Amino acid sequence: MTKSELINKLATEKNLTKSRAELVVNCIFDTMTEALMREEGIEIRGFGSFTVRHYPSYPGRNPRTGEVVPVPPKRLPFFKVGKELKVTVEDSRKNGKPIVEGRSEGDGDGVDSPAPTT
């Protein structure tokens, strides 16, 4: 699912204009990004948590020349899936075909892509 698909789904399901839905989605993403920049964790119960992980510097190699180059330390976002989401996704695999855009995946049409939206 892309950001624009998320905006369209929110607009449709909650009877919002697309511009209002876009504001909501952007506000959520911006707030989450700002929290991670401040190295605050984000916990969404039943979904998962976002944290910032620190990685020390290390000597790397240039793949073309083989020359040793220093790799600077990094701070990267990390997502840990929540138990409820993990169970939901795993159960959808065990119980048959996962739902994709209102239809079952592999419904016999030979195409494993979502149905076109109108």
C-alpha positions in Angstrom: 0.0 0.0 0.0 1.3 3.4 -0.9 0.8 6.7 0.9 -1.7 7.8 -1.8 -3.6 4.5 -1.5 -3.7 5.0 2.3 -5.1 8.6 1.8 -7.7 7.3 -0.6 -8.8 4.5 1.7 -9.1 6.9 4.7 -11.1 9.4 2.6 -13.5 6.7 1.4 -14.0 4.8 4.7 -14.3 7.9 6.9 -16.2 10.1 4.3 -13.5 12.7 4.2 -12.3 14.8 1.3 -9.0 13.6 -0.1 -7.3 16.9 0.9 -8.5 16.4 4.5 -7.4 12.8 4.6 -4.0 13.8 3.2 -3.7 16.4 6.0 -4.5 13.7 8.6 -2.0 11.2 7.1 0.8 13.8 6.8 0.2 15.0 10.3 0.6 11.5 11.7 3.7 10.8 9.7 5.3 14.2 10.5 4.6 13.7 14.2 6.1 10.3 14.2 9.1 11.5 12.3 9.7 14.4 14.7 9.4 12.0 17.7 12.0 9.7 16.2 14.3 12.7 15.5 14.1 13.5 19.2 14.9 9.8 19.9 11.5 9.2 21.5 10.0 5.8 21.0 6.6 5.3 19.5 4.4 2.5 20.7 1.1 1.7 18.9 -0.4 -1.2 21.0 -1.4 -4.2 18.9 0.6 -2.8 15.9 4.2 -2.3 16.9 6.8 0.1 18.1 9.3 2.4 16.5 12.7 3.1 18.1 16.0 4.7 17.1 19.0 2.3 17.0 22.5 3.6 17.2 25.2 1.9 15.2 28.9 2.6 15.8 31.4 3.5 13.2 33.4 0.7 11.5 35.9 0.2 8.8 34.2 -0.6 5.5 35.5 -1.4 2.1 35.0 0.3 -1.2 33.6 -2.6 -3.4 35.3 -1.2 -6.6 38.8 -0.7 -5.2 38.9 -2.7 -2.0 40.2 0.3 -0.2 39.3 0.5 3.5 37.1 3.5 4.2 35.7 4.7 7.5 31.9 4.3 7.9 30.5 7.0 10.3 28.2 6.1 13.2 24.5 6.1 12.3 21.1 6.5 14.0 18.4 4.5 12.1 14.7 4.0 12.8 13.8 0.4 13.7 10.3 -1.1 13.7 9.3 -4.1 16.0 6.1 -5.7 15.0 3.5 -6.1 17.8 2.2 -9.5 18.9 -1.4 -8.8 17.7 -0.3 -7.8 14.2 2.1 -10.7 14.0 -0.7 -13.2 14.9 -3.2 -11.5 12.5 -0.8 -11.7 9.6 0.3 -15.3 10.4 -3.3 -16.4 10.8 -4.3 -15.0 7.5 -1.7 -17.2 5.8 -2.7 -20.3 7.8 -6.5 -19.8 7.2 -6.2 -19.5 3.4 -5.8 -16.6 1.1 -5.0 -13.2 2.5 -7.5 -10.4 1.6 -6.1 -7.9 -0.9 -8.2 -4.8 -1.6 -11.6 -6.5 -0.9 -10.9 -9.8 -2.7 -9.0 -12.9 -1.9 -5.5 -13.2 -3.4 -5.2 -15.8 -6.2 -8.9 -15.8 -7.0 -8.3 -17.7 -10.2 -7.8 -14.8 -12.6 -4.0 -15.6 -12.8 -3.1 -12.1 -11.6 -1.8 -11.5 -8.1 -2.4 -7.8 -8.1 -5.1 -5.8 -6.4 -8.3 -5.1 -8.3 -8.2 -1.7 -10.1 -9.8 1.2 -8.3 -12.3 3.4 -10.0 
